[in-house]
Amino acid sequence: MSQAKLQVVIVNFRTAELTTACLHTLAAERKVHKKLRVSVVDNFSEDGSVEKLNTVVQQQGWDSWVQVIAHPRNDGFGAGNNVALKMELAQSNPADYLLMINPDTEVLPGAITTFLQFFDEHPEASILGPRTESTPGLTDYTAFRFPGLASSIAEGLRFGFIDRLLAGWITAPAPRTTAHPIDWVSGGCLFVRREVLQKIGLFDEQYFLYFEEIDLLLRAKQAGFQTWYVPEAGIMHYAGASTGVVNGAPDENPMPVWWFASRAHYWRKFHNPIYTLVCNLSFVAGRSLWKLRNALTKRRRPDPPHFLRDFIRYHLLGRRWD
């Protein structure tokens, strides 16, 4: 197990300090896993990140296992990962496992060992995601079901009895404390067998940010690969530090336009137009009722500003995002 070849990929965009902290936690894991290597792809930060990271690598003596790749443009998160993944898979003897991890994460002690042991004991598992904590001791929602009509209704209405009625279909079930198969896990940390990417390909680069991991893991499921949530392995995630988005939505700013673009691309790619329209209309109707209830009961609005308006403009009225 400790002899398995593992390639880690981190995409950096103006987060050199966070990436450095992540590398320190990987350095601790490498004391056990000597064949762990890291590629940091800088997505054209233009803020001195490349120089800062190269300096840290040299000062820490990590140059034998960490490489910093200066990408000449920022094509998005998936494309940044693909830069390093293509280089690795083109090798004559590529890594057995690939770990894609966000720069604003820190690997908790023993996580790599837990992942590798799980793969050894569960040959049916092909993709793993860890327990993620943004606050120590509190587990984030990072294991999900694929979106569909039932989840569109439930997430639009946000009524407790509807959530209970559609519990088997809602996108974000409550985190469990034992390992289990799931549709998809957060792209903040994906541990993947090499054979998966060799068969299904890499990230779809049409997504700039968001939905790229849902796309990848849906294609993996369609190809017969299983994704598992493994809470015994853990990471800390300083949520939003690399994207400015916390728990899927900005706190005070409108939802980024590329979220709508990515969502539209995902639904267009995997669902027919009529089904997509029905799901979008169901969400809008449900969210409108929810907002009306909030107005009548004077509850605080947790949505990003203008979210429903923007959703209608981009997904029902055909507003362009380019």
Secondary structure, 3 states (H helix, E strand, C coil): CCCCCEEEEEEECCCHHHHHHHHHHHHHHHCCCCCEEEEEEEECCCCCHHHHHHHHHHHHCCCCCEEEEEECCCCCHHHHHHHHHHHHHCCCCCCCEEEEECCCEEECCCHHHHHHHHHHHCCCEEEEEEEEEEECCEECCCEECCCCHHHHHHHHHCCHHHHHHCCCCCCCCCCCCCCEECCEECCCEEEEEHHHHHHHCCCCCCCCCCCHHHHHHHHHHHCCCEEEEEEEEEEEECCCCCCCCECCECCCCCCCHHHHHHHHHHHHHHCCHHHHHHHHHHHHHHHHHHHHHHHHHCCCCCCCCCHHHHHHHHHCCCCCCC
